[in-house]
Amino acid sequence: MIRGSIAAIVTPTNAAGEVDERRLARLIDLHLHAGSDALLLPGPRVTAPLSTSMPTAA
């Protein structure tokens, strides 16, 4: 049984719509160091429609 926080992570993509592996690794490290007990990674096909209307950081 998982107890504690489960962080849902939006899969970061680059301008070409590909998974940005460097940014994904940074997000994973951030949540692991913050004490998350589990991570939920829905994948780019699920998060792409949600993230296309959101501004991205350069």
Secondary structure, 3 states (H helix, E strand, C coil): CCCCCEEECCCCECCCCCECHHHHHHHHHHHHHCCCCEEECCCHHHHHHHHCCCCCCC
